[in-house]
């Protein structure tokens, strides 16, 4: 009975062909099998099954059994058929659970009977979910197995799985993530890695006394970042609404109200480009602390990223999918935005450098310049062009940004024209940004009015004048530090994958 295992046998006949070439025919055959199941009194999609345990639990309890062992234990399990061999009086199948654990099912004529065995051979395909009940044993080759005394269909699959010799391309994996999760262990691991990292972020902040709250995703006034919003309409209120581009202004309202350490892990929406590091819908962590400044927030940011790495990998050294290792330990270096740019181009650039000179430098670097760009935007474009590649993938805090691109940030305490803001770069992309928050309502009003003027000139990313937010500041906001960190990009830092791989179901254009 135990002469061989499913792992050593070829797949069931008809499953080793290219699924795309004869998909209509394969689906017709499976639809016919679905109808036959019903005719023969076998429910193809039962509402419940007599499952008594999981494949993982059996692996944990009996995984170390010696070969050719009978336990006398009867269990009922369910899983997806990923491998099957039907031969005469004995059939083998490999069943996989959602967590990737597997077990062998063995169906013999003397155990299940002639008709059930014939139905198994005729009606079960790779990809189907099935239930089997029987004794837990090990085969002569040591494979943990269920020696079935009965089987039931749990869910008939009407589409075949991709064949092993022709893996799905990236676009298909993303569009059909449900299939990607079935066939690729890396996809399942990515989902679990994300949960582990986000869970650790919450623990890290909770342990530091932060309170997690929720802020509106539908807003009457978009703000908290310079970005183009998605616009919608409320039929009930007959007003225009915006999908949140950032939770910042509401989290600051909470600080005003006395929640002095506050955070939110949220979904944001920005109506802009999509590439390997940007998605129109993305996950964000923002946290704010009263009586802290941007340097305090940089330290906390470094610590919670390192703690997330340890939660996922057991170490601050992370291993990317391509096998490269990245050390996130220690104190991360700081560089001056203006200083590093001046060094890169061989000319001193300051907040007082004339716009005409900055435009000329952009043209020399073949950088397109929009007429609405302020001087600070030109400086940041030059910095991204000349400096970022020199970081060589290591985490770096870029310090002290232009005031005219940072309307929500406090003026630098010693350097005019700058604000107390940093951006954290890892592997060439921005991972997080931190501020000493602007809490003076008079200066904040001036900054937002300047943004409104830019908007009137055609800058679709400019902020609006938010009177309620200003009213909140007028009640007194303590000196505070704040951070925004991309969750999707944190997973990029930990895994080395692009953003469309770290998001389980990213937004993609509809198929034609």
C-alpha positions in Angstrom: 0.0 0.0 0.0 2.8 2.4 0.8 5.0 1.6 -2.1 5.4 5.2 -3.4 4.4 8.7 -2.8 2.6 11.4 -4.7 5.7 13.6 -4.7 7.6 11.1 -6.9 4.8 10.7 -9.4 3.7 12.8 -12.5 0.7 15.1 -12.3 -2.7 13.8 -13.3 -3.2 13.4 -17.1 -4.4 16.5 -18.8 -2.8 18.9 -16.3 0.7 19.0 -17.7 -0.3 21.1 -20.7 -0.1 24.9 -21.2 -3.1 26.3 -19.5 -3.4 29.3 -21.7 -3.3 27.4 -25.0 -6.3 25.2 -24.3 -8.0 27.1 -21.4 -11.5 27.0 -22.9 -11.4 23.3 -23.4 -10.0 22.7 -19.9 -12.7 24.9 -18.4 -15.4 23.0 -20.4 -14.2 19.7 -19.0 -14.2 21.1 -15.5 -17.7 22.5 -15.9 -18.8 19.1 -17.1 -17.3 17.5 -13.9 -19.1 20.1 -11.8 -22.4 19.0 -13.4 -21.6 15.3 -12.9 -20.8 15.9 -9.2 -24.3 17.2 -8.8 -25.9 14.4 -10.7 -24.1 11.8 -8.6 -25.1 13.4 -5.3 -21.8 15.0 -4.5 -22.1 18.7 -3.6 -19.4 20.6 -5.5 -19.6 23.6 -3.0 -20.8 22.3 0.4 -21.7 24.7 3.1 -19.6 22.9 5.7 -17.4 19.8 6.1 -16.5 17.6 9.1 -13.0 19.0 9.4 -11.4 18.0 12.7 -7.9 19.5 12.5 -5.5 21.3 10.1 -2.7 20.1 8.0 -0.3 22.3 10.0 -1.5 20.8 13.3 -0.9 17.3 12.0 2.6 18.3 10.8 3.4 19.7 14.2 2.1 16.6 16.1 3.2 13.8 13.8 5.9 15.3 11.6 8.8 13.4 13.3 7.2 9.9 12.9 9.4 7.1 11.6 8.7 5.7 8.2 5.9 3.1 7.8 4.1 4.0 11.0 0.4 3.7 11.7 -0.8 6.0 14.5 -4.4 4.7 15.0 -5.5 8.4 15.0 -8.3 9.3 12.6 -8.5 12.9 11.4 -10.5 14.9 8.9 -8.6 17.5 6.9 -9.2 19.8 3.9 -6.8 21.3 1.5 -6.1 22.2 -2.1 -5.0 19.4 -4.5 -1.6 20.5 -5.9 -0.4 17.1 -7.0 -2.2 13.9 -7.9 -1.5 10.4 -9.3 -4.2 7.9 -10.0 -3.0 4.4 -10.6 -5.2 1.3 -10.4 -6.3 0.5 -6.9 -4.3 3.2 -5.2 -4.4 7.0 -5.7 -2.1 9.6 -4.2 -2.6 13.4 -3.8 -0.7 16.2 -2.2 -3.0 18.6 -0.3 -1.9 22.1 0.7 -3.4 24.4 3.3 -3.5 28.2 3.0 -0.3 28.6 5.1 1.6 26.4 2.6 1.9 23.2 4.7 1.3 20.0 2.9 0.3 16.4 3.5 -0.2 13.3 1.4 -3.6 11.8 0.9 -3.8 8.1 0.0 -7.0 6.5 -1.4 -7.1 2.8 -1.8 -9.8 0.5 -3.1 -10.1 -1.5 0.1 -10.4 1.6 2.3 -12.8 3.9 0.3 -14.7 1.5 -1.9 -15.0 1.0 -5.6 -17.5 3.8 -6.5 -15.9 6.6 -4.4 -12.4 5.7 -5.8 -13.8 5.8 -9.3 -15.4 9.2 -8.6 -12.1 10.5 -7.3 -10.3 9.5 -10.4 -12.9 10.9 -12.7 -13.9 14.1 -10.9 -10.9 15.5 -8.9 -8.5 17.9 -10.6 -5.4 19.8 -9.5 -6.6 23.0 -7.9 -9.7 21.5 -6.3 -10.3 21.7 -2.6 -11.1 18.3 -1.1 -11.8 16.8 2.3 -10.4 13.5 3.3 -10.9 11.5 6.5 -8.8 8.6 7.6 -5.9 7.3 9.7 -2.7 9.4 10.1 0.2 7.3 8.9 3.6 7.5 7.3 4.5 5.8 4.0 7.4 3.6 3.6 9.3 6.6 2.4 8.4 8.5 5.5 5.8 10.8 4.0 3.2 11.9 6.5 -0.1 10.9 5.0 -3.8 10.4 5.6 -5.0 6.9 4.6 -8.5 7.9 3.6 -11.6 6.0 4.3 -13.8 8.7 2.6 -13.4 11.9 0.6 -15.7 14.9 -0.2 -15.4 17.7 -2.6 -14.8 21.0 -0.8 -14.8 23.4 -3.8 -14.5 22.4 -7.4 -12.0 24.6 -9.3 -13.3 25.6 -12.7 -10.0 27.1 -13.9 -6.6 25.2 -13.9 -3.6 26.5 -12.1 -0.6 27.7 -14.0 1.9 25.0 -15.0 5.2 24.9 -13.3 7.3 25.3 -16.5 5.5 28.5 -17.4 5.3 30.8 -14.3 3.1 33.9 -14.4 4.7 37.2 -15.4 4.7 40.1 -13.0 1.6 41.8 -14.5 -0.4 38.6 -14.3 0.8 37.9 -10.7 -0.4 41.3 -9.6 -3.8 41.2 -11.4 -4.5 37.6 -10.2 -2.9 37.8 -6.8 -5.2 35.0 -5.7 -3.4 32.7 -8.1 0.0 34.1 -7.1 -0.8 33.2 -3.5 -1.7 29.7 -4.4 1.4 28.8 -6.5 4.2 31.0 -5.2 5.5 30.7 -1.6 7.2 34.1 -1.9 3.8 35.8 -2.3 2.4 34.1 0.8 5.5 35.0 2.7 5.2 38.6 1.6 1.7 38.8 3.1 2.9 37.5 6.4 6.0 39.7 6.4 3.8 42.7 6.0 1.6 41.7 8.9 4.7 41.0 11.1 6.2 44.4 10.3 3.0 46.4 10.8 2.3 44.6 14.0 5.7 45.5 15.3 5.3 49.1 14.4 2.1 49.2 16.5 3.9 47.5 19.5 6.8 49.9 19.2 4.6 52.9 19.4 2.2 51.5 22.0 5.2 50.8 24.2 6.4 54.4 23.9 3.0 55.7 25.1 1.4 56.5 21.8 -2.4 56.2 21.2 -3.7 54.9 17.9 -6.7 56.8 16.6 -8.6 57.0 13.3 -9.1 60.1 11.2 -11.4 60.7 8.3 -10.7 59.3 4.8 -13.3 61.5 3.2 -12.5 65.2 3.9 -14.1 68.5 3.0 -10.6 70.0 2.7 -7.5 68.1 1.5 -4.3 68.9 3.3 -1.3 67.6 5.2 0.8 67.2 2.0 1.4 68.8 -1.3 -0.3 66.3 -3.7 -3.1 66.2 -6.2 -6.2 64.7 -4.6 -9.0 62.4 -5.8 -12.3 64.3 -5.9 -15.7 62.9 -5.2 -19.2 64.1 -4.3 -21.4 63.5 -1.3 -25.0 63.1 -2.4 -26.3 63.3 1.1 -24.6 66.7 1.8 -24.5 67.9 -1.8 -20.8 68.9 -1.4 -17.5 68.1 -3.0 -15.2 65.8 -1.0 -11.6 64.6 -1.2 -10.0 61.3 -0.5 -7.4 61.8 2.2 -3.9 62.6 1.0 -2.5 62.6 4.5 -4.0 62.4 8.1 -1.6 65.1 9.4 -4.0 67.9 10.1 -6.4 65.8 12.0 -3.6 64.1 14.1 -2.4 67.6 15.0 -5.9 68.5 16.0 -5.7 65.5 18.4 -2.4 66.9 19.8 -4.1 70.2 20.4 -6.9 68.3 22.2 -4.4 66.8 24.6 -3.5 63.4 23.0 0.1 64.3 23.1 1.5 61.0 21.6 -0.7 59.9 18.7 -0.4 57.8 15.6 -2.4 56.3 12.8 -1.7 53.6 10.3 -3.9 54.6 7.4 -4.7 54.5 3.7 -3.9 57.6 1.7 -4.8 58.5 -1.9 -2.9 60.7 -4.3 -4.0 61.3 -7.8 -0.5 61.1 -9.3 2.0 58.8 -11.0 2.4 55.0 -10.5 5.8 53.4 -10.7 8.1 51.1 -8.8 8.0 53.3 -5.7 4.7 55.1 -6.1 1.1 54.0 -5.9 -2.1 56.1 -6.1 -3.3 54.2 -3.0 -0.8 53.5 -0.3 -0.4 52.7 3.4 1.1 55.3 5.7 2.1 55.5 9.4 2.1 59.0 10.9 2.9 59.7 14.5 3.2 62.9 16.5 4.7 63.7 19.9 4.3 66.8 22.0 7.5 68.4 23.4 9.7 66.7 20.8 11.6 68.0 17.8 12.7 66.6 14.5 15.8 65.0 15.9 13.9 63.2 18.6 11.6 61.9 15.9 14.5 60.8 13.7 15.8 58.6 16.6 12.4 57.1 17.2 12.0 56.4 13.4 15.3 54.6 13.2 14.5 52.6 16.3 11.1 51.4 15.1 12.4 50.4 11.7 15.2 48.4 13.3 12.6 46.8 15.6 10.5 45.9 12.6 13.5 44.3 11.0 14.2 42.2 14.1 10.5 41.1 14.2 10.7 39.9 10.6 14.3 38.6 10.3 15.4 38.2 13.9 18.2 40.7 13.2 18.7 44.3 12.0 20.5 42.7 9.0 17.7 42.1 6.4 18.0 39.7 3.5 16.4 40.7 0.2 14.8 38.3 -2.2 17.8 38.5 -4.5 20.0 37.3 -1.6 21.7 40.6 -0.9 22.0 41.6 2.8 21.5 45.1 4.1 22.7 46.2 7.6 20.2 48.6 9.3 21.9 48.6 12.6 23.6 51.4 14.5 23.2 55.2 14.1 22.4 56.3 10.6 24.4 59.1 9.1 23.0 62.6 8.4 23.8 64.8 5.4 22.8 68.4 4.8 20.6 68.9 1.7 22.2 72.2 0.8 25.7 71.1 1.7 25.6 67.8 -0.2 24.1 69.5 -3.3 26.8 72.2 -3.2 29.5 69.6 -3.0 28.0 67.5 -5.8 27.8 70.4 -8.3 31.0 72.2 -7.1 29.1 75.5 -6.3 27.6 76.8 -3.1 23.8 76.6 -3.1 21.9 78.3 -0.2 18.3 79.3 0.4 19.3 82.7 -0.9 20.6 81.4 -4.3 18.7 83.3 -7.1 15.9 81.4 -8.9 17.5 82.3 -12.3 20.7 80.5 -11.2 18.8 77.4 -10.1 16.9 77.3 -13.3 20.2 77.5 -15.3 21.6 74.6 -13.2 18.4 72.5 -13.9 18.7 73.2 -17.6 22.4 72.2 -17.5 21.3 68.9 -16.0 18.5 68.4 -18.6 15.8 68.7 -15.9 12.5 70.1 -17.1 11.3 73.1 -15.0 7.6 73.9 -14.5 6.8 77.6 -14.3 5.0 77.2 -11.0 8.1 75.8 -9.2 9.4 77.8 -6.3 13.1 78.0 -5.6 13.0 75.2 -3.0 11.4 72.9 -5.5 14.3 73.6 -7.9 16.8 72.8 -5.2 15.1 69.5 -4.3 15.0 68.5 -8.0 18.7 69.2 -8.3 19.4 67.3 -5.1 17.5 64.2 -6.4 19.4 64.4 -9.7 22.9 64.8 -8.3 23.1 63.4 -4.8 20.7 60.5 -4.0 22.7 57.9 -6.0 25.8 58.6 -3.9 24.0 57.2 -0.8 24.6 53.7 -2.2 21.5 52.2 -0.6 22.4 52.9 3.0 19.9 54.6 5.3 20.6 58.4 5.3 18.8 61.3 7.0 18.8 64.3 4.7 18.5 67.4 6.9 17.1 70.9 6.7 14.8 71.6 3.7 13.7 74.8 1.9 11.0 76.7 3.7 8.9 77.3 0.6 8.3 73.6 0.0 7.5 72.8 3.6 4.4 74.8 4.6 3.7 72.8 7.7 7.2 72.8 9.2 8.8 75.1 11.8 11.5 77.5 10.6 15.0 76.3 11.3 16.2 77.7 14.7 19.6 79.0 13.4 19.6 78.9 9.6 17.3 81.4 7.7 15.4 80.0 4.7 15.4 76.5 6.0 13.0 74.4 8.0 13.6 71.7 10.6 12.7 68.8 8.3 14.5 65.6 7.3 13.8 62.9 4.7 15.0 59.4 5.3 16.4 57.8 2.2 16.9 54.0 1.9 18.0 52.2 -1.3 17.6 55.4 -3.3 14.0 56.3 -2.3 12.3 58.3 0.4 11.3 56.0 3.3 10.0 58.6 5.8 9.9 62.3 6.5 10.0 64.1 9.9 9.4 67.6 11.1 9.6 70.0 14.0 6.0 70.9 13.5 4.9 74.5 12.8 2.5 75.3 15.7 2.4 79.2 15.4 -1.1 79.8 14.0 -0.1 83.2 12.6 2.8 81.9 10.6 0.8 78.8 9.6 -1.9 81.1 8.1 0.7 83.0 6.1 2.2 79.7 4.8 -1.3 78.4 3.8 -2.2 81.6 2.1 1.0 81.4 0.1 0.0 77.9 -0.9 -3.4 79.1 -1.9 -1.7 81.7 -4.2 0.3 78.9 -5.8 -3.0 77.0 -6.4 -4.5 80.0 -8.0 -1.6 80.1 -10.4 -2.2 76.5 -11.5 -0.3 74.4 -9.0 -2.7 71.4 -8.6 -0.6 70.0 -5.6 -0.8 73.2 -3.5 -2.6 73.1 -0.2 -5.7 75.0 0.6 -6.5 77.4 3.4 -8.0 75.3 6.1 -9.8 77.6 8.5 -10.8 74.9 11.0 -7.2 73.6 11.3 -6.0 77.1 11.9 -8.8 77.5 14.5 -7.5 74.4 16.2 -3.9 75.9 16.3 -5.3 79.1 17.8 -6.3 77.0 20.9 -2.6 76.3 21.4 -0.6 73.3 20.1 2.5 72.5 22.2 5.9 72.2 20.4 5.8 68.9 18.7 7.6 66.6 16.3 5.9 64.5 13.6 6.8 61.7 11.2 5.2 60.2 8.1 6.5 56.8 7.0 5.3 54.7 4.0 4.3 51.2 5.1 4.7 49.9 1.5 8.1 51.4 1.3 9.1 49.9 4.7 8.3 46.5 3.2 10.5 47.5 0.1 13.3 48.3 2.6 12.9 45.0 4.3 12.4 42.8 1.2 14.0 44.6 -1.7 10.8 44.2 -3.7 9.0 46.9 -5.7 5.9 48.6 -4.3 3.5 46.5 -6.4 4.8 43.3 -4.8 4.6 44.7 -1.2 1.0 45.7 -1.7 -1.2 42.6 -1.8 -3.8 44.0 -4.2 -2.3 47.2 -5.9 -4.3 49.4 -8.2 -3.8 48.4 -11.9 -5.5 49.4 -15.1 -8.5 47.3 -16.0 -7.9 44.5 -18.5 -9.2 45.2 -22.0 
